[in-house]
Structure formats: structure tokens, C-alpha cells
Amino acid sequence: MDVNLVLFKKNGSQKSFSLPSNITVIGRRHDCDLCIPLDDVSRRHCRLDLNNEALEIHDLGSRNGTFLNGQQVNGETPVKAGDYLRIGSLTFQLQIDGEPDKTTPPQDNGDKAAVGEPVLESADDDLLDLDIDDLDMDDSGAFLDELEDL
């Protein structure tokens, strides 16, 4: 099973990241499989588990929670292609085996937190300028290693 996280930016641009293994820990620490060094992401925020052709998300006791399609993740939660995942102030869409073939940001119905869109305070306005072209996994497995453009 080929799983990608598609990161959305406020201006509509996006970048796809492949999961590096069957168990992928996402968090702020540099030893996480996908490292997101943002203050609103916990050191060990959540984990994606791929087994028996099923994918599940687990929140690892994160301070701000992990959200799937706008709902806070509690325990083992199955995910499917097209689901939206919010970790801190970043929103991703899950793409599994090429589905959905076209990824789109969540629809804004006035309640941004409910659809998984990041709700940014004025102090975080610089997140809107995130240069996703500079984001990639490096040889150490770190993700979003350098976010100096935030």
C-alpha cells in the first residue's frame, strides 16, 4: 500500500510526502520519522500504522490533539483515502494507492476547526508564508527539517 500525506498551504499549493515505513511517528523531535518542528506540534504527536492493508492513526498524548476530518482522534482510528489529517497548524489529505486521484483542501463552511483547516492566531500569521518547495524528507528521515521560512 502506497500512502502519501498531501500538505496544503493557504494559497492552494500542495506538496506530497510518502510515508517512510509501516509505522510512522510524527512529531517535533528530530528522531521522529516525520519531524515537524513547530511549537503547536508535540514532541511525539501521533503515529500512523499500516498493517494488513489497513491504516490507523493514533494520537500519542499530544498537547493540541490530532484531528481526522475535524474530529479529535482518540485511540486507534482507521483512516481511508481522502481523509483530512490536522497536526498542529498543518492540514494534510491522505492519498492511498493514488486515491483520491485529485487532492483538494477541505471545504470552508465557516467552522475551520471542524473541517481540519488550521486555525491560526495572529502570532502564527507567518505560517501562511510556508514555502513548501523547501520541505522534504532528508536521509535521516526528518520531515520539515528546516522551516526557517515560517
C-alpha contacts under 8 A as a table, 3 or more apart, distances in Angstrom:
res1	aa1	res2	aa2	distance
1	M	53	E	6.58
1	M	96	I	6.93
1	M	97	D	6.04
2	D	18	S	7.59
2	D	19	L	7.99
2	D	96	I	5.67
2	D	97	D	4.88
2	D	98	G	7.61
3	V	18	S	5.94
3	V	19	L	5.90
3	V	94	L	7.09
3	V	95	Q	5.80
3	V	96	I	4.60
3	V	97	D	6.38
4	N	16	S	6.15
4	N	17	F	5.30
4	N	18	S	4.30
4	N	19	L	5.91
4	N	94	L	5.96
4	N	95	Q	5.06
4	N	96	I	6.42
5	L	16	S	5.65
5	L	17	F	5.17
5	L	18	S	6.36
5	L	19	L	7.29
5	L	92	F	5.72
5	L	93	Q	5.79
5	L	94	L	5.02
5	L	95	Q	6.31
6	V	14	Q	6.45
6	V	15	K	5.53
6	V	16	S	4.23
6	V	17	F	6.27
6	V	92	F	5.00
6	V	93	Q	5.07
6	V	94	L	6.39
6	V	95	Q	7.11
6	V	103	T	7.55
7	L	14	Q	5.30
7	L	15	K	5.26
7	L	16	S	6.20
7	L	17	F	7.82
7	L	90	L	7.21
7	L	91	T	6.03
7	L	92	F	4.47
7	L	93	Q	6.81
8	F	12	G	6.44
8	F	13	S	6.17
8	F	14	Q	4.64
8	F	15	K	7.02
8	F	90	L	7.43
8	F	91	T	5.90
8	F	92	F	6.03
8	F	93	Q	7.92
8	F	105	P	6.41
9	K	12	G	5.42
9	K	13	S	5.42
9	K	14	Q	5.99
9	K	128	L	7.04
9	K	130	L	7.27
9	K	132	I	7.73
10	K	13	S	7.41
10	K	128	L	6.05
12	G	105	P	7.38
14	Q	132	I	7.21
15	K	132	I	6.48
15	K	133	D	7.45
17	F	136	D	7.30
17	F	137	M	7.81
19	L	22	N	7.66
19	L	24	T	6.73
20	P	24	T	6.81
20	P	33	D	7.14
20	P	141	G	7.49
21	S	24	T	5.95
22	N	48	L	7.70
22	N	49	D	5.79
22	N	50	L	4.79
22	N	51	N	6.95
23	I	47	R	6.90
23	I	48	L	5.81
23	I	49	D	4.71
23	I	50	L	6.35
24	T	32	C	7.86
24	T	33	D	5.61
24	T	34	L	7.11
24	T	47	R	5.50
24	T	48	L	5.15
24	T	49	D	6.60
25	V	32	C	5.43
25	V	33	D	5.23
25	V	34	L	6.37
25	V	44	R	6.94
25	V	45	H	7.55
25	V	46	C	5.99
25	V	47	R	4.38
25	V	48	L	6.55
26	I	32	C	5.74
26	I	33	D	6.09
26	I	34	L	4.79
26	I	35	C	6.01
26	I	36	I	7.27
26	I	44	R	6.24
26	I	45	H	5.72
26	I	46	C	5.36
26	I	47	R	5.91
26	I	48	L	7.97
27	G	32	C	5.91
27	G	34	L	6.58
27	G	35	C	5.31
27	G	36	I	5.70
27	G	37	P	7.48
27	G	41	V	6.10
27	G	42	S	5.66
27	G	43	R	4.92
27	G	44	R	4.39
27	G	45	H	4.62
27	G	46	C	6.74
28	R	32	C	7.24
28	R	35	C	5.27
28	R	36	I	4.89
28	R	37	P	4.54
28	R	38	L	6.52
28	R	39	D	7.86
28	R	41	V	5.84
28	R	42	S	5.73
28	R	43	R	4.32
28	R	44	R	6.48
28	R	45	H	7.44
29	R	32	C	5.63
29	R	35	C	6.16
29	R	36	I	7.74
29	R	37	P	7.13
29	R	43	R	4.90
29	R	44	R	6.72
30	H	35	C	5.72
30	H	142	A	6.28
30	H	145	D	7.89
31	D	35	C	7.41
31	D	142	A	7.19
32	C	35	C	5.44
32	C	44	R	7.14
32	C	141	G	7.73
32	C	142	A	6.79
33	D	141	G	5.43
33	D	142	A	5.92
33	D	143	F	7.14
34	L	137	M	7.52
34	L	141	G	6.63
34	L	142	A	5.28
34	L	143	F	4.35
34	L	144	L	7.48
35	C	142	A	4.99
35	C	143	F	4.32
35	C	144	L	5.89
35	C	145	D	6.41
36	I	41	V	6.92
36	I	143	F	6.11
36	I	144	L	5.34
36	I	145	D	6.97
37	P	41	V	7.15
37	P	144	L	7.03
37	P	145	D	6.99
37	P	146	E	7.85
37	P	147	L	7.38
38	L	41	V	5.51
38	L	88	G	7.73
39	D	42	S	7.39
40	D	63	R	7.97
40	D	64	N	6.76
40	D	88	G	4.93
40	D	89	S	6.87
41	V	45	H	6.29
41	V	62	S	7.53
41	V	63	R	7.75
41	V	64	N	7.27
41	V	87	I	6.64
41	V	88	G	4.94
41	V	89	S	8.00
42	S	45	H	4.70
42	S	62	S	5.35
42	S	63	R	6.18
42	S	64	N	7.61
43	R	62	S	7.97
44	R	60	L	6.35
44	R	62	S	7.03
45	H	59	D	6.28
45	H	60	L	5.39
45	H	61	G	6.86
45	H	62	S	4.86
45	H	63	R	7.99
45	H	65	G	7.80
45	H	66	T	7.50
45	H	87	I	7.75
46	C	57	I	7.04
46	C	58	H	5.51
46	C	59	D	4.31
46	C	60	L	4.88
46	C	61	G	7.81
46	C	62	S	7.16
46	C	66	T	6.95
47	R	57	I	5.74
47	R	58	H	5.15
47	R	59	D	6.50
47	R	60	L	7.00
48	L	55	L	6.90
48	L	56	E	5.70
48	L	57	I	4.63
48	L	58	H	6.47
49	D	55	L	5.61
49	D	56	E	5.21
49	D	57	I	6.41
49	D	58	H	7.95
50	L	53	E	6.60
50	L	54	A	5.69
50	L	55	L	4.52
50	L	56	E	6.60
51	N	54	A	5.41
51	N	55	L	6.57
54	A	78	P	7.41
54	A	79	V	7.98
55	L	78	P	5.89
55	L	79	V	5.67
55	L	80	K	7.13
56	E	76	E	6.18
56	E	77	T	5.28
56	E	78	P	4.24
56	E	79	V	5.47
57	I	73	V	7.59
57	I	76	E	6.08
57	I	77	T	5.30
57	I	78	P	6.34
57	I	79	V	6.76
58	H	73	V	6.93
58	H	74	N	7.16
58	H	75	G	5.81
58	H	76	E	5.28
58	H	77	T	6.51
59	D	62	S	6.40
59	D	65	G	6.93
59	D	66	T	5.90
59	D	73	V	6.17
59	D	74	N	6.60
59	D	75	G	6.87
61	G	65	G	7.37
62	S	65	G	5.17
62	S	66	T	7.21
64	N	88	G	6.70
65	G	72	Q	6.40
65	G	73	V	7.20
65	G	87	I	7.46
65	G	88	G	7.69
66	T	72	Q	5.74
66	T	73	V	5.57
66	T	85	L	7.42
66	T	86	R	6.06
66	T	87	I	5.46
66	T	88	G	7.50
67	F	70	G	5.41
67	F	71	Q	5.16
67	F	72	Q	4.37
67	F	73	V	5.53
67	F	84	Y	7.99
67	F	85	L	5.69
67	F	86	R	5.02
67	F	87	I	6.84
67	F	116	G	6.68
68	L	71	Q	5.29
68	L	72	Q	6.36
68	L	73	V	6.38
68	L	79	V	7.95
68	L	83	D	6.82
68	L	84	Y	5.61
68	L	85	L	4.71
68	L	86	R	6.51
68	L	116	G	7.14
69	N	83	D	6.06
69	N	84	Y	4.91
69	N	85	L	6.38
69	N	86	R	8.00
69	N	114	A	7.33
69	N	115	V	5.79
69	N	116	G	5.79
70	G	84	Y	7.69
70	G	85	L	7.95
70	G	86	R	7.73
70	G	113	A	6.13
70	G	114	A	4.23
70	G	115	V	4.61
70	G	116	G	4.53
71	Q	114	A	6.94
73	V	76	E	7.84
73	V	77	T	6.58
74	N	77	T	7.02
79	V	83	D	6.56
80	K	83	D	5.83
80	K	94	L	7.18
80	K	96	I	7.42
81	A	94	L	5.43
81	A	95	Q	5.14
81	A	96	I	5.13
81	A	99	E	5.79
81	A	100	P	6.27
82	G	93	Q	5.89
82	G	94	L	5.31
82	G	95	Q	6.00
82	G	96	I	7.97
82	G	99	E	6.98
82	G	100	P	5.74
82	G	103	T	7.43
83	D	93	Q	5.67
83	D	94	L	5.48
84	Y	91	T	6.85
84	Y	92	F	5.64
84	Y	93	Q	4.45
84	Y	94	L	6.34
84	Y	106	P	7.28
84	Y	115	V	7.93
84	Y	116	G	6.50
85	L	91	T	5.75
85	L	92	F	5.10
85	L	93	Q	6.08
85	L	94	L	7.29
85	L	116	G	6.71
86	R	89	S	6.94
86	R	90	L	5.70
86	R	91	T	4.49
86	R	92	F	6.30
86	R	116	G	5.49
86	R	117	E	7.12
86	R	118	P	7.26
87	I	90	L	5.48
87	I	91	T	6.56
88	G	118	P	7.44
89	S	117	E	7.80
89	S	118	P	4.60
89	S	119	V	6.74
89	S	120	L	6.90
90	L	117	E	7.64
90	L	118	P	5.98
91	T	116	G	6.44
91	T	117	E	6.00
91	T	118	P	6.49
93	Q	103	T	6.95
93	Q	104	T	7.78
93	Q	105	P	7.53
95	Q	98	G	5.90
95	Q	99	E	5.31
95	Q	100	P	5.97
95	Q	101	D	7.93
95	Q	103	T	7.71
96	I	99	E	5.25
96	I	100	P	7.38
98	G	101	D	5.47
99	E	102	K	7.57
100	P	103	T	6.13
106	P	115	V	6.06
106	P	116	G	6.98
106	P	117	E	6.84
107	Q	115	V	6.88
108	D	111	D	6.84
108	D	112	K	6.06
108	D	115	V	6.97
108	D	117	E	7.85
109	N	112	K	7.00
109	N	115	V	7.82
111	D	114	A	5.47
111	D	115	V	6.92
112	K	115	V	5.47
112	K	116	G	6.34
112	K	117	E	5.07
112	K	118	P	6.94
112	K	119	V	6.55
113	A	116	G	5.19
113	A	117	E	5.72
113	A	118	P	6.71
113	A	119	V	6.41
114	A	117	E	7.60
120	L	123	A	7.79
120	L	124	D	5.64
120	L	125	D	6.59
121	E	124	D	5.34
121	E	125	D	6.77
122	S	125	D	5.25
123	A	126	D	7.55
124	D	127	L	5.62
124	D	128	L	7.87
125	D	128	L	5.66
125	D	129	D	7.81
126	D	129	D	5.47
126	D	130	L	7.26
126	D	150	L	5.25
127	L	130	L	5.33
127	L	150	L	4.97
128	L	150	L	7.58
129	D	149	D	7.12
129	D	150	L	6.15
130	L	147	L	7.62
130	L	149	D	5.94
130	L	150	L	5.09
131	D	134	D	5.91
131	D	135	L	7.34
131	D	149	D	6.35
131	D	150	L	7.59
132	I	135	L	5.07
133	D	136	D	7.91
135	L	143	F	7.23
135	L	144	L	5.08
135	L	145	D	7.41
135	L	146	E	7.48
135	L	147	L	7.73
136	D	143	F	5.91
136	D	144	L	5.97
136	D	145	D	7.71
137	M	140	S	7.79
137	M	141	G	5.69
137	M	142	A	5.38
137	M	143	F	4.57
137	M	144	L	6.78
137	M	145	D	7.54
138	D	141	G	5.47
138	D	142	A	5.78
138	D	143	F	7.01
138	D	145	D	7.88
139	D	142	A	7.51
142	A	145	D	5.75
144	L	147	L	6.32
147	L	150	L	5.58
